[in-house]
Amino acid sequence: MTQASAEGAGLAVPMARLPITALAVSCVAACLMAPAAGASRAGCSPTTTRVHGHRATIECGPASAIVHFRGATLRYAGGTCRRAGPRFSLEIGTKVGGATSDHFFSLYLPRRAASKYTTSSAVIAVAIKYSSYRWQKGLLTVTPGVTRGAFTGKLKKLPSGASSPFSGSFSCVGSP
């Protein structure tokens, strides 16, 4: 089962609709990254449920991530890494269609050719307590084969909120 935890204060935010940009990124990644195309899932299948009346998918698998943001450490576990041709995606948590989630982490690389990426060559999106954030500035460094990585920079609250520093790491094979 997917799990996320927040250690720290100041992350309580009221429910907000998922901005079109983040929804488009999720849809593009989901459409391009079919589950059968190189998924790292360790014999599990995502669970479908409803969150606040919206259809939702709870990812599963060995992938995990840690995000340090606004004085809190958020731990995500039970996610899926997918590879299809040159593309790579990572999804951990509950992906909610037409709304945002209380805990979701995603990373998308249109090309797996480099070891370092910026916001012009990769996407990181985080949903925390029903608010959506997108990686705005910084650097993502990955291992060969994109099995692990680390990131730093700023997360911007969508649709037009302030940016705050963040950092973290991910792993497709267990603890980052």
C-alpha positions as CSV (number, residue, x, y, z in Angstrom):
1,M,0.0,0.0,0.0
2,T,1.2,3.5,-0.7
3,Q,2.2,5.6,2.2
4,A,3.3,9.2,2.8
5,S,4.2,11.0,6.0
6,A,4.9,14.6,6.8
7,E,7.2,15.5,9.7
8,G,7.0,19.2,10.6
9,A,4.4,21.9,10.6
10,G,2.8,24.4,8.2
11,L,1.7,22.0,5.4
12,A,-2.1,22.1,6.1
13,V,-3.7,23.6,3.1
14,P,-7.4,23.4,2.1
15,M,-8.6,21.3,-0.9
16,A,-7.8,22.8,-4.3
17,R,-8.5,21.8,-7.8
18,L,-5.6,20.4,-9.8
19,P,-4.4,23.0,-12.2
20,I,-4.6,22.3,-15.9
21,T,-0.8,22.3,-16.3
22,A,-0.3,19.6,-13.7
23,L,-3.2,17.5,-15.1
24,A,-1.8,17.8,-18.6
25,V,1.6,16.6,-17.4
26,S,0.1,13.6,-15.6
27,C,-2.1,12.7,-18.6
28,V,0.9,13.0,-21.0
29,A,3.1,10.9,-18.8
30,A,0.3,8.3,-18.2
31,C,-0.5,8.0,-21.9
32,L,3.1,7.7,-22.9
33,M,4.1,5.3,-20.2
34,A,1.8,2.3,-20.6
35,P,2.1,0.0,-17.5
36,A,3.3,-2.9,-19.5
37,A,6.2,-0.9,-20.9
38,G,9.1,-1.7,-18.6
39,A,7.3,-1.1,-15.3
40,S,9.1,-1.7,-12.0
41,R,6.2,-3.0,-9.9
42,A,7.3,-6.2,-8.1
43,G,4.2,-8.2,-8.8
44,C,1.5,-5.7,-7.7
45,S,-1.3,-3.9,-9.5
46,P,-2.4,-0.3,-8.8
47,T,-5.6,0.0,-6.8
48,T,-8.5,2.2,-8.1
49,T,-10.6,4.1,-5.6
50,R,-12.4,7.4,-5.1
51,V,-11.0,10.5,-3.4
52,H,-13.5,13.4,-2.7
53,G,-15.8,12.0,-5.4
54,H,-13.0,11.7,-8.0
55,R,-11.5,8.5,-9.5
56,A,-8.1,7.9,-8.1
57,T,-5.3,5.3,-8.7
58,I,-3.0,4.3,-5.8
59,E,0.4,3.3,-7.2
60,C,2.3,0.3,-5.9
61,G,5.8,-1.1,-6.3
62,P,9.3,-0.7,-4.9
63,A,9.9,3.0,-5.8
64,S,10.3,5.5,-3.1
65,A,11.2,9.2,-2.6
66,I,12.0,11.6,0.2
67,V,11.2,15.3,-0.2
68,H,12.4,18.1,2.2
69,F,10.1,21.0,1.9
70,R,9.1,23.9,4.2
71,G,10.8,22.3,7.3
72,A,9.1,19.0,6.7
73,T,10.4,15.6,5.5
74,L,7.9,13.8,3.3
75,R,8.4,10.1,2.7
76,Y,6.7,8.4,-0.3
77,A,6.8,4.6,-0.8
78,G,5.1,2.1,-3.0
79,G,5.6,3.6,-6.4
80,T,6.2,2.6,-10.0
81,C,9.1,3.5,-12.3
82,R,8.3,3.1,-16.0
83,R,10.6,3.1,-19.0
84,A,9.3,3.3,-22.6
85,G,11.9,4.0,-25.3
86,P,13.8,7.1,-24.2
87,R,11.1,8.2,-21.8
88,F,11.0,7.6,-18.0
89,S,8.3,8.3,-15.4
90,L,8.1,7.7,-11.7
91,E,4.7,7.9,-9.8
92,I,4.3,7.3,-6.1
93,G,1.1,7.9,-4.1
94,T,-2.5,8.5,-5.1
95,K,-3.1,10.1,-8.5
96,V,-6.5,11.8,-8.5
97,G,-8.3,12.5,-11.8
98,G,-9.7,16.0,-12.0
99,A,-8.4,17.0,-8.6
100,T,-5.3,17.0,-6.5
101,S,-4.1,14.5,-3.9
102,D,-3.1,14.6,-0.3
103,H,0.2,12.7,-1.2
104,F,1.6,12.2,-4.7
105,F,5.1,12.5,-6.2
106,S,5.9,12.2,-9.9
107,L,8.9,12.7,-12.1
108,Y,9.0,12.6,-15.9
109,L,12.0,12.6,-18.3
110,P,11.1,12.8,-22.0
111,R,14.7,11.5,-22.7
112,R,17.0,9.3,-20.5
113,A,20.1,10.4,-22.3
114,A,21.7,12.6,-19.6
115,S,22.7,12.4,-16.0
116,K,21.8,15.9,-15.1
117,Y,18.5,17.6,-15.9
118,T,16.9,21.1,-15.3
119,T,13.3,22.2,-15.4
120,S,13.6,22.6,-19.2
121,S,14.4,18.9,-19.6
122,A,12.4,17.2,-16.8
123,V,9.3,17.6,-14.7
124,I,8.8,17.0,-11.0
125,A,5.4,17.5,-9.5
126,V,4.3,17.0,-5.8
127,A,0.9,17.0,-4.2
128,I,0.9,17.8,-0.5
129,K,-2.3,18.0,1.5
130,Y,-4.4,18.7,-1.6
131,S,-2.2,21.4,-3.0
132,S,-0.1,21.0,-6.2
133,Y,3.5,22.0,-6.6
134,R,5.7,21.9,-9.6
135,W,9.5,22.0,-9.8
136,Q,10.5,25.5,-11.0
137,K,14.2,25.9,-10.6
138,G,17.1,23.6,-9.8
139,L,19.0,20.4,-10.7
140,L,18.1,16.8,-11.0
141,T,21.0,14.3,-11.1
142,V,20.3,10.6,-11.9
143,T,22.3,7.4,-11.9
144,P,22.9,5.5,-15.2
145,G,19.7,3.6,-16.0
146,V,17.8,6.1,-13.9
147,T,17.5,3.8,-10.9
148,R,18.2,6.5,-8.3
149,G,18.5,10.3,-8.3
150,A,18.6,13.5,-6.2
151,F,17.1,16.9,-6.8
152,T,17.3,20.4,-5.5
153,G,15.6,23.7,-6.4
154,K,12.3,25.4,-5.8
155,L,8.7,24.1,-5.8
156,K,6.1,26.6,-7.0
157,K,2.5,26.2,-5.7
158,L,0.1,26.0,-8.6
159,P,-1.6,27.8,-10.2
160,S,0.2,31.0,-9.2
161,G,1.6,30.7,-5.7
162,A,4.9,31.4,-4.1
163,S,8.0,29.3,-4.6
164,S,9.9,27.6,-1.8
165,P,13.2,25.7,-1.6
166,F,13.1,21.9,-1.6
167,S,15.4,19.0,-2.1
168,G,15.2,15.2,-2.0
169,S,16.0,11.9,-3.6
170,F,14.2,8.9,-5.3
171,S,14.9,5.3,-5.9
172,C,13.2,2.8,-8.2
173,V,14.5,-0.1,-6.1
174,G,13.6,0.8,-2.6
175,S,14.8,3.3,-0.1
176,P,16.5,6.4,-1.7
